[in-house]
Amino acid sequence: MQAKPCNTLVIEDSVSGVTAAKAAGMTAWGFVGGSHYQSRDGKAILLGAGADRVFERMADFLAE
């Protein structure tokens, strides 16, 4: 896609995805609305992986 990493936003729901995005110099937002995060603290997990922001609902995507 030839986008500069510093101009790229990655939306990810996995530690490996967040880690890869950050290693590439991209902004990574974590999404924890999936059922695989119902019994775990997904926010803490993805923030720990380096996510710049974590959100639970797509309606929160634009909310600050």
All heavy atoms as a GROMACS GRO file, in nm:
protein
  466
    1MET      N    1   0.082  -0.119   0.000
    1MET     CA    2   0.000   0.000   0.000
    1MET      C    3   0.086   0.125   0.000
    1MET      O    4   0.035   0.234  -0.019
    1MET     CB    5  -0.097  -0.003   0.117
    1MET     CG    6  -0.196  -0.120   0.108
    1MET     SD    7  -0.302  -0.135   0.252
    1MET     CE    8  -0.411   0.002   0.227
    2GLN      N    9   0.212   0.111   0.027
    2GLN     CA   10   0.310   0.219   0.022
    2GLN      C   11   0.279   0.338   0.115
    2GLN      O   12   0.318   0.451   0.087
    2GLN     CB   13   0.330   0.265  -0.122
    2GLN     CG   14   0.379   0.155  -0.211
    2GLN     CD   15   0.408   0.200  -0.353
    2GLN    OE1   16   0.408   0.318  -0.383
    2GLN    NE2   17   0.433   0.105  -0.440
    3ALA      N   18   0.209   0.310   0.223
    3ALA     CA   19   0.184   0.414   0.323
    3ALA      C   20   0.302   0.418   0.419
    3ALA      O   21   0.360   0.315   0.451
    3ALA     CB   22   0.057   0.384   0.400
    4LYS      N   23   0.338   0.536   0.463
    4LYS     CA   24   0.444   0.550   0.561
    4LYS      C   25   0.395   0.494   0.694
    4LYS      O   26   0.282   0.522   0.736
    4LYS     CB   27   0.483   0.696   0.578
    4LYS     CG   28   0.548   0.754   0.455
    4LYS     CD   29   0.584   0.899   0.480
    4LYS     CE   30   0.646   0.958   0.355
    4LYS     NZ   31   0.680   1.099   0.374
    5PRO      N   32   0.477   0.416   0.764
    5PRO     CA   33   0.436   0.361   0.892
    5PRO      C   34   0.388   0.467   0.991
    5PRO      O   35   0.291   0.445   1.064
    5PRO     CB   36   0.562   0.291   0.943
    5PRO     CG   37   0.637   0.255   0.819
    5PRO     CD   38   0.609   0.369   0.724
    6CYS      N   39   0.450   0.583   0.990
    6CYS     CA   40   0.411   0.689   1.085
    6CYS      C   41   0.273   0.747   1.051
    6CYS      O   42   0.214   0.817   1.134
    6CYS     CB   43   0.516   0.798   1.091
    6CYS     SG   44   0.539   0.887   0.936
    7ASN      N   45   0.221   0.718   0.934
    7ASN     CA   46   0.089   0.765   0.893
    7ASN      C   47  -0.015   0.653   0.893
    7ASN      O   48  -0.121   0.668   0.834
    7ASN     CB   49   0.094   0.826   0.752
    7ASN     CG   50   0.177   0.952   0.747
    7ASN    OD1   51   0.189   1.023   0.846
    7ASN    ND2   52   0.235   0.980   0.633
    8THR      N   53   0.018   0.542   0.957
    8THR     CA   54  -0.067   0.424   0.952
    8THR      C   55  -0.127   0.394   1.089
    8THR      O   56  -0.057   0.394   1.189
    8THR     CB   57   0.015   0.302   0.905
    8THR    OG1   58   0.072   0.332   0.778
    8THR    CG2   59  -0.071   0.178   0.893
    9LEU      N   60  -0.257   0.368   1.091
    9LEU     CA   61  -0.327   0.326   1.212
    9LEU      C   62  -0.366   0.180   1.196
    9LEU      O   63  -0.433   0.143   1.099
    9LEU     CB   64  -0.453   0.410   1.235
    9LEU     CG   65  -0.545   0.363   1.348
    9LEU    CD1   66  -0.475   0.370   1.483
    9LEU    CD2   67  -0.673   0.446   1.348
   10VAL      N   68  -0.325   0.097   1.291
   10VAL     CA   69  -0.358  -0.045   1.292
   10VAL      C   70  -0.460  -0.069   1.403
   10VAL      O   71  -0.438  -0.026   1.517
   10VAL     CB   72  -0.232  -0.130   1.316
   10VAL    CG1   73  -0.266  -0.277   1.329
   10VAL    CG2   74  -0.131  -0.108   1.204
   11ILE      N   75  -0.569  -0.137   1.371
   11ILE     CA   76  -0.667  -0.179   1.471
   11ILE      C   77  -0.646  -0.329   1.491
   11ILE      O   78  -0.659  -0.406   1.396
   11ILE     CB   79  -0.812  -0.154   1.424
   11ILE    CG1   80  -0.832  -0.008   1.381
   11ILE    CG2   81  -0.912  -0.195   1.532
   11ILE    CD1   82  -0.813   0.094   1.489
   12GLU      N   83  -0.614  -0.370   1.612
   12GLU     CA   84  -0.579  -0.509   1.638
   12GLU      C   85  -0.647  -0.559   1.765
   12GLU      O   86  -0.672  -0.482   1.857
   12GLU     CB   87  -0.427  -0.522   1.657
   12GLU     CG   88  -0.354  -0.585   1.543
   12GLU     CD   89  -0.401  -0.725   1.506
   12GLU    OE1   90  -0.453  -0.800   1.592
   12GLU    OE2   91  -0.388  -0.759   1.389
   13ASP      N   92  -0.671  -0.689   1.768
   13ASP     CA   93  -0.727  -0.749   1.890
   13ASP      C   94  -0.634  -0.854   1.950
   13ASP      O   95  -0.673  -0.928   2.039
   13ASP     CB   96  -0.866  -0.808   1.863
   13ASP     CG   97  -0.862  -0.930   1.772
   13ASP    OD1   98  -0.759  -0.954   1.706
   13ASP    OD2   99  -0.964  -1.000   1.766
   14SER      N  100  -0.510  -0.858   1.901
   14SER     CA  101  -0.416  -0.958   1.953
   14SER      C  102  -0.286  -0.892   1.994
   14SER      O  103  -0.246  -0.789   1.940
   14SER     CB  104  -0.388  -1.065   1.847
   14SER     OG  105  -0.312  -1.010   1.740
   15VAL      N  106  -0.219  -0.955   2.090
   15VAL     CA  107  -0.089  -0.907   2.136
   15VAL      C  108   0.010  -0.909   2.021
   15VAL      O  109   0.085  -0.812   2.000
   15VAL     CB  110  -0.039  -0.993   2.254
   15VAL    CG1  111   0.107  -0.964   2.286
   15VAL    CG2  112  -0.126  -0.968   2.378
   16SER      N  113   0.011  -1.017   1.943
   16SER     CA  114   0.107  -1.026   1.834
   16SER      C  115   0.083  -0.918   1.729
   16SER      O  116   0.178  -0.861   1.673
   16SER     CB  117   0.105  -1.165   1.770
   16SER     OG  118  -0.024  -1.197   1.723
   17GLY      N  119  -0.041  -0.885   1.702
   17GLY     CA  120  -0.072  -0.780   1.605
   17GLY      C  121  -0.029  -0.643   1.654
   17GLY      O  122   0.027  -0.564   1.578
   18VAL      N  123  -0.055  -0.614   1.780
   18VAL     CA  124  -0.013  -0.486   1.838
   18VAL      C  125   0.139  -0.477   1.839
   18VAL      O  126   0.198  -0.376   1.798
   18VAL     CB  127  -0.069  -0.468   1.982
   18VAL    CG1  128  -0.002  -0.351   2.052
   18VAL    CG2  129  -0.220  -0.450   1.978
   19THR      N  130   0.204  -0.584   1.880
   19THR     CA  131   0.350  -0.586   1.885
   19THR      C  132   0.411  -0.564   1.747
   19THR      O  133   0.507  -0.487   1.732
   19THR     CB  134   0.399  -0.719   1.945
   19THR    OG1  135   0.342  -0.736   2.075
   19THR    CG2  136   0.550  -0.723   1.957
   20ALA      N  137   0.356  -0.629   1.646
   20ALA     CA  138   0.406  -0.613   1.509
   20ALA      C  139   0.386  -0.472   1.458
   20ALA      O  140   0.476  -0.414   1.396
   20ALA     CB  141   0.337  -0.714   1.416
   21ALA      N  142   0.270  -0.415   1.484
   21ALA     CA  143   0.243  -0.278   1.439
   21ALA      C  144   0.340  -0.180   1.503
   21ALA      O  145   0.396  -0.092   1.436
   21ALA     CB  146   0.099  -0.240   1.472
   22LYS      N  147   0.362  -0.193   1.632
   22LYS     CA  148   0.453  -0.103   1.702
   22LYS      C  149   0.597  -0.122   1.653
   22LYS      O  150   0.670  -0.026   1.636
   22LYS     CB  151   0.443  -0.122   1.853
   22LYS     CG  152   0.306  -0.090   1.912
   22LYS     CD  153   0.256   0.048   1.875
   22LYS     CE  154   0.337   0.156   1.940
   22LYS     NZ  155   0.292   0.293   1.902
   23ALA      N  156   0.637  -0.245   1.629
   23ALA     CA  157   0.773  -0.272   1.578
   23ALA      C  158   0.794  -0.209   1.441
   23ALA      O  159   0.906  -0.171   1.406
   23ALA     CB  160   0.798  -0.422   1.572
   24ALA      N  161   0.687  -0.196   1.365
   24ALA     CA  162   0.694  -0.136   1.232
   24ALA      C  163   0.683   0.016   1.236
   24ALA      O  164   0.687   0.081   1.132
   24ALA     CB  165   0.583  -0.194   1.144
   25GLY      N  166   0.666   0.073   1.356
   25GLY     CA  167   0.658   0.218   1.369
   25GLY      C  168   0.519   0.274   1.346
   25GLY      O  169   0.503   0.392   1.315
   26MET      N  170   0.417   0.190   1.360
   26MET     CA  171   0.278   0.230   1.335
   26MET      C  172   0.207   0.258   1.467
   26MET      O  173   0.247   0.210   1.573
   26MET     CB  174   0.205   0.119   1.261
   26MET     CG  175   0.266   0.086   1.129
   26MET     SD  176   0.189  -0.061   1.056
   26MET     CE  177   0.281  -0.072   0.903
   27THR      N  178   0.100   0.335   1.460
   27THR     CA  179   0.012   0.355   1.574
   27THR      C  180  -0.079   0.233   1.582
   27THR      O  181  -0.134   0.189   1.482
   27THR     CB  182  -0.073   0.483   1.556
   27THR    OG1  183   0.015   0.594   1.546
   27THR    CG2  184  -0.169   0.503   1.671
   28ALA      N  185  -0.095   0.179   1.701
   28ALA     CA  186  -0.178   0.060   1.720
   28ALA      C  187  -0.285   0.086   1.824
   28ALA      O  188  -0.255   0.127   1.936
   28ALA     CB  189  -0.093  -0.059   1.762
   29TRP      N  190  -0.409   0.065   1.783
   29TRP     CA  191  -0.522   0.071   1.877
   29TRP      C  192  -0.572  -0.071   1.898
   29TRP      O  193  -0.589  -0.147   1.803
   29TRP     CB  194  -0.635   0.155   1.820
   29TRP     CG  195  -0.610   0.302   1.819
   29TRP    CD1  196  -0.496   0.367   1.854
   29TRP    CD2  197  -0.703   0.403   1.778
   29TRP    NE1  198  -0.512   0.502   1.839
   29TRP    CE2  199  -0.638   0.526   1.791
   29TRP    CE3  200  -0.832   0.400   1.732
   29TRP    CZ2  201  -0.700   0.647   1.760
   29TRP    CZ3  202  -0.894   0.520   1.701
   29TRP    CH2  203  -0.829   0.641   1.715
   30GLY      N  204  -0.595  -0.104   2.023
   30GLY     CA  205  -0.645  -0.237   2.056
   30GLY      C  206  -0.797  -0.239   2.063
   30GLY      O  207  -0.858  -0.147   2.116
   31PHE      N  208  -0.854  -0.345   2.009
   31PHE     CA  209  -0.999  -0.365   2.013
   31PHE      C  210  -1.028  -0.485   2.102
   31PHE      O  211  -0.978  -0.595   2.078
   31PHE     CB  212  -1.055  -0.389   1.873
   31PHE     CG  213  -1.201  -0.416   1.871
   31PHE    CD1  214  -1.292  -0.316   1.899
   31PHE    CD2  215  -1.250  -0.543   1.842
   31PHE    CE1  216  -1.429  -0.341   1.899
   31PHE    CE2  217  -1.386  -0.569   1.841
   31PHE     CZ  218  -1.475  -0.468   1.869
   32VAL      N  219  -1.108  -0.464   2.206
   32VAL     CA  220  -1.136  -0.571   2.302
   32VAL      C  221  -1.284  -0.608   2.306
   32VAL      O  222  -1.331  -0.662   2.406
   32VAL     CB  223  -1.086  -0.534   2.444
   32VAL    CG1  224  -0.935  -0.524   2.447
   32VAL    CG2  225  -1.148  -0.404   2.494
   33GLY      N  226  -1.355  -0.585   2.200
   33GLY     CA  227  -1.498  -0.615   2.196
   33GLY      C  228  -1.531  -0.758   2.159
   33GLY      O  229  -1.646  -0.798   2.162
   34GLY      N  230  -1.430  -0.837   2.125
   34GLY     CA  231  -1.454  -0.976   2.086
   34GLY      C  232  -1.480  -1.066   2.206
   34GLY      O  233  -1.441  -1.035   2.319
   35SER      N  234  -1.544  -1.177   2.180
   35SER     CA  235  -1.579  -1.269   2.289
   35SER      C  236  -1.457  -1.329   2.358
   35SER      O  237  -1.466  -1.371   2.473
   35SER     CB  238  -1.667  -1.382   2.234
   35SER     OG  239  -1.598  -1.456   2.135
   36HIS      N  240  -1.342  -1.332   2.292
   36HIS     CA  241  -1.223  -1.389   2.354
   36HIS      C  242  -1.167  -1.302   2.467
   36HIS      O  243  -1.077  -1.343   2.538
   36HIS     CB  244  -1.115  -1.418   2.248
   36HIS     CG  245  -1.076  -1.302   2.164
   36HIS    ND1  246  -1.159  -1.248   2.069
   36HIS    CD2  247  -0.963  -1.228   2.159
   36HIS    CE1  248  -1.099  -1.147   2.010
   36HIS    NE2  249  -0.980  -1.132   2.062
   37TYR      N  250  -1.223  -1.184   2.486
   37TYR     CA  251  -1.182  -1.099   2.598
   37TYR      C  252  -1.288  -1.091   2.708
   37TYR      O  253  -1.273  -1.015   2.803
   37TYR     CB  254  -1.147  -0.958   2.550
   37TYR     CG  255  -1.012  -0.951   2.482
   37TYR    CD1  256  -0.999  -0.915   2.350
   37TYR    CD2  257  -0.897  -0.982   2.553
   37TYR    CE1  258  -0.875  -0.910   2.288
   37TYR    CE2  259  -0.772  -0.978   2.493
   37TYR     CZ  260  -0.763  -0.942   2.360
   37TYR     OH  261  -0.639  -0.938   2.300
   38GLN      N  262  -1.392  -1.168   2.700
   38GLN     CA  263  -1.499  -1.162   2.801
   38GLN      C  264  -1.450  -1.201   2.940
   38GLN      O  265  -1.494  -1.144   3.039
   38GLN     CB  266  -1.617  -1.249   2.761
   38GLN     CG  267  -1.698  -1.190   2.649
   38GLN     CD  268  -1.818  -1.276   2.613
   38GLN    OE1  269  -1.829  -1.390   2.657
   38GLN    NE2  270  -1.906  -1.222   2.531
   39SER      N  271  -1.359  -1.295   2.949
   39SER     CA  272  -1.316  -1.342   3.081
   39SER      C  273  -1.174  -1.294   3.116
   39SER      O  274  -1.116  -1.344   3.211
   39SER     CB  275  -1.321  -1.495   3.086
   39SER     OG  276  -1.232  -1.549   2.989
   40ARG      N  277  -1.120  -1.197   3.040
   40ARG     CA  278  -0.987  -1.146   3.069
   40ARG      C  279  -0.986  -0.994   3.058
   40ARG      O  280  -1.075  -0.936   2.998
   40ARG     CB  281  -0.881  -1.197   2.971
   40ARG     CG  282  -0.899  -1.334   2.921
   40ARG     CD  283  -0.781  -1.378   2.837
   40ARG     NE  284  -0.806  -1.355   2.695
   40ARG     CZ  285  -0.714  -1.364   2.603
   40ARG    NH1  286  -0.591  -1.389   2.636
   40ARG    NH2  287  -0.743  -1.346   2.476
   41ASP      N  288  -0.886  -0.934   3.115
   41ASP     CA  289  -0.872  -0.789   3.109
   41ASP      C  290  -0.797  -0.752   2.980
   41ASP      O  291  -0.675  -0.729   2.980
   41ASP     CB  292  -0.798  -0.737   3.232
   41ASP     CG  293  -0.791  -0.585   3.238
   41ASP    OD1  294  -0.839  -0.518   3.142
   41ASP    OD2  295  -0.737  -0.533   3.337
   42GLY      N  296  -0.870  -0.750   2.870
   42GLY     CA  297  -0.811  -0.723   2.740
   42GLY      C  298  -0.743  -0.588   2.732
   42GLY      O  299  -0.641  -0.572   2.666
   43LYS      N  300  -0.800  -0.489   2.800
   43LYS     CA  301  -0.740  -0.356   2.797
   43LYS      C  302  -0.598  -0.360   2.853
   43LYS      O  303  -0.505  -0.309   2.791
   43LYS     CB  304  -0.826  -0.256   2.875
   43LYS     CG  305  -0.772  -0.115   2.869
   43LYS     CD  306  -0.867  -0.016   2.933
   43LYS     CE  307  -0.812   0.126   2.917
   43LYS     NZ  308  -0.906   0.226   2.968
   44ALA      N  309  -0.582  -0.422   2.968
   44ALA     CA  310  -0.449  -0.432   3.029
   44ALA      C  311  -0.355  -0.514   2.942
   44ALA      O  312  -0.237  -0.480   2.928
   44ALA     CB  313  -0.460  -0.493   3.168
   45ILE      N  314  -0.406  -0.619   2.882
   45ILE     CA  315  -0.324  -0.705   2.797
   45ILE      C  316  -0.271  -0.628   2.677
   45ILE      O  317  -0.151  -0.632   2.646
   45ILE     CB  318  -0.404  -0.829   2.753
   45ILE    CG1  319  -0.431  -0.921   2.873
   45ILE    CG2  320  -0.332  -0.905   2.641
   45ILE    CD1  321  -0.534  -1.030   2.846
   46LEU      N  322  -0.360  -0.558   2.606
   46LEU     CA  323  -0.318  -0.488   2.485
   46LEU      C  324  -0.237  -0.362   2.516
   46LEU      O  325  -0.143  -0.329   2.443
   46LEU     CB  326  -0.438  -0.458   2.396
   46LEU     CG  327  -0.508  -0.582   2.340
   46LEU    CD1  328  -0.623  -0.542   2.248
   46LEU    CD2  329  -0.411  -0.674   2.268
   47LEU      N  330  -0.269  -0.293   2.623
   47LEU     CA  331  -0.186  -0.179   2.664
   47LEU      C  332  -0.046  -0.228   2.702
   47LEU      O  333   0.054  -0.164   2.669
   47LEU     CB  334  -0.250  -0.102   2.780
   47LEU     CG  335  -0.371  -0.016   2.745
   47LEU    CD1  336  -0.435   0.041   2.872
   47LEU    CD2  337  -0.334   0.096   2.647
   48GLY      N  338  -0.040  -0.342   2.768
   48GLY     CA  339   0.089  -0.402   2.804
   48GLY      C  340   0.171  -0.440   2.683
   48GLY      O  341   0.294  -0.441   2.688
   49ALA      N  342   0.102  -0.471   2.573
   49ALA     CA  343   0.171  -0.507   2.448
   49ALA      C  344   0.216  -0.383   2.372
   49ALA      O  345   0.288  -0.393   2.273
   49ALA     CB  346   0.079  -0.591   2.360
   50GLY      N  347   0.171  -0.265   2.417
   50GLY     CA  348   0.214  -0.141   2.355
   50GLY      C  349   0.106  -0.064   2.281
   50GLY      O  350   0.136   0.036   2.214
   51ALA      N  351  -0.019  -0.107   2.290
   51ALA     CA  352  -0.128  -0.036   2.221
   51ALA      C  353  -0.133   0.110   2.268
   51ALA      O  354  -0.115   0.139   2.386
   51ALA     CB  355  -0.262  -0.103   2.247
   52ASP      N  356  -0.156   0.199   2.174
   52ASP     CA  357  -0.164   0.341   2.205
   52ASP      C  358  -0.299   0.379   2.264
   52ASP      O  359  -0.311   0.479   2.336
   52ASP     CB  360  -0.142   0.423   2.077
   52ASP     CG  361  -0.004   0.398   2.019
   52ASP    OD1  362   0.094   0.440   2.082
   52ASP    OD2  363   0.006   0.334   1.913
   53ARG      N  364  -0.398   0.302   2.234
   53ARG     CA  365  -0.535   0.324   2.283
   53ARG      C  366  -0.609   0.192   2.274
   53ARG      O  367  -0.577   0.108   2.189
   53ARG     CB  368  -0.604   0.428   2.195
   53ARG     CG  369  -0.746   0.458   2.232
   53ARG     CD  370  -0.805   0.564   2.141
   53ARG     NE  371  -0.948   0.566   2.161
   53ARG     CZ  372  -1.033   0.625   2.080
   53ARG    NH1  373  -0.990   0.687   1.973
   53ARG    NH2  374  -1.162   0.624   2.104
   54VAL      N  375  -0.705   0.171   2.361
   54VAL     CA  376  -0.787   0.048   2.358
   54VAL      C  377  -0.932   0.089   2.364
   54VAL      O  378  -0.971   0.176   2.443
   54VAL     CB  379  -0.751  -0.046   2.476
   54VAL    CG1  380  -0.842  -0.167   2.477
   54VAL    CG2  381  -0.605  -0.089   2.468
   55PHE      N  382  -1.014   0.027   2.281
   55PHE     CA  383  -1.158   0.054   2.283
   55PHE      C  384  -1.235  -0.076   2.270
   55PHE      O  385  -1.183  -0.178   2.225
   55PHE     CB  386  -1.197   0.155   2.174
   55PHE     CG  387  -1.175   0.109   2.032
   55PHE    CD1  388  -1.282   0.067   1.955
   55PHE    CD2  389  -1.050   0.108   1.975
   55PHE    CE1  390  -1.264   0.025   1.824
   55PHE    CE2  391  -1.030   0.068   1.845
   55PHE     CZ  392  -1.138   0.026   1.770
   56GLU      N  393  -1.362  -0.073   2.315
   56GLU     CA  394  -1.444  -0.194   2.324
   56GLU      C  395  -1.553  -0.201   2.218
   56GLU      O  396  -1.593  -0.310   2.177
   56GLU     CB  397  -1.506  -0.202   2.463
   56GLU     CG  398  -1.586  -0.329   2.486
   56GLU     CD  399  -1.637  -0.339   2.629
   56GLU    OE1  400  -1.596  -0.259   2.715
   56GLU    OE2  401  -1.718  -0.429   2.653
   57ARG      N  402  -1.605  -0.086   2.176
   57ARG     CA  403  -1.714  -0.085   2.079
   57ARG      C  404  -1.675   0.002   1.960
   57ARG      O  405  -1.610   0.104   1.978
   57ARG     CB  406  -1.841  -0.028   2.142
   57ARG     CG  407  -1.891  -0.106   2.262
   57ARG     CD  408  -2.005  -0.038   2.336
   57ARG     NE  409  -1.970   0.102   2.366
   57ARG     CZ  410  -2.055   0.204   2.356
   57ARG    NH1  411  -2.180   0.184   2.320
   57ARG    NH2  412  -2.017   0.327   2.384
   58MET      N  413  -1.716  -0.038   1.843
   58MET     CA  414  -1.686   0.042   1.725
   58MET      C  415  -1.745   0.183   1.738
   58MET      O  416  -1.690   0.278   1.683
   58MET     CB  417  -1.734  -0.025   1.598
   58MET     CG  418  -1.649  -0.142   1.558
   58MET     SD  419  -1.481  -0.090   1.522
   58MET     CE  420  -1.400  -0.245   1.508
   59ALA      N  421  -1.852   0.197   1.815
   59ALA     CA  422  -1.911   0.329   1.838
   59ALA      C  423  -1.813   0.419   1.913
   59ALA      O  424  -1.824   0.542   1.907
   59ALA     CB  425  -2.041   0.316   1.916
   60ASP      N  426  -1.716   0.359   1.982
   60ASP     CA  427  -1.615   0.436   2.057
   60ASP      C  428  -1.496   0.474   1.971
   60ASP      O  429  -1.406   0.544   2.017
   60ASP     CB  430  -1.563   0.354   2.176
   60ASP     CG  431  -1.671   0.324   2.276
   60ASP    OD1  432  -1.768   0.403   2.287
   60ASP    OD2  433  -1.661   0.220   2.343
   61PHE      N  434  -1.494   0.429   1.847
   61PHE     CA  435  -1.378   0.450   1.761
   61PHE      C  436  -1.342   0.598   1.750
   61PHE      O  437  -1.226   0.634   1.759
   61PHE     CB  438  -1.406   0.392   1.621
   61PHE     CG  439  -1.289   0.401   1.529
   61PHE    CD1  440  -1.190   0.304   1.533
   61PHE    CD2  441  -1.276   0.504   1.438
   61PHE    CE1  442  -1.080   0.311   1.449
   61PHE    CE2  443  -1.168   0.513   1.353
   61PHE     CZ  444  -1.070   0.415   1.359
   62LEU      N  445  -1.439   0.683   1.733
   62LEU     CA  446  -1.412   0.826   1.717
   62LEU      C  447  -1.412   0.902   1.850
   62LEU      O  448  -1.368   1.015   1.855
   62LEU     CB  449  -1.512   0.889   1.621
   62LEU     CG  450  -1.505   0.837   1.478
   62LEU    CD1  451  -1.614   0.900   1.393
   62LEU    CD2  452  -1.369   0.862   1.417
   63ALA      N  453  -1.460   0.839   1.954
   63ALA     CA  454  -1.464   0.904   2.086
   63ALA      C  455  -1.323   0.914   2.142
   63ALA      O  456  -1.240   0.827   2.123
   63ALA     CB  457  -1.553   0.827   2.181
   64GLU      N  458  -1.297   1.018   2.211
   64GLU     CA  459  -1.164   1.039   2.267
   64GLU      C  460  -1.167   1.009   2.414
   64GLU      O  461  -1.249   1.041   2.489
   64GLU     CB  462  -1.121   1.183   2.241
   64GLU     CG  463  -0.978   1.211   2.267
   64GLU     CD  464  -0.876   1.152   2.171
   64GLU    OE1  465  -0.902   1.135   2.053
   64GLU    OE2  466  -0.767   1.123   2.220
   0.00000   0.00000   0.00000
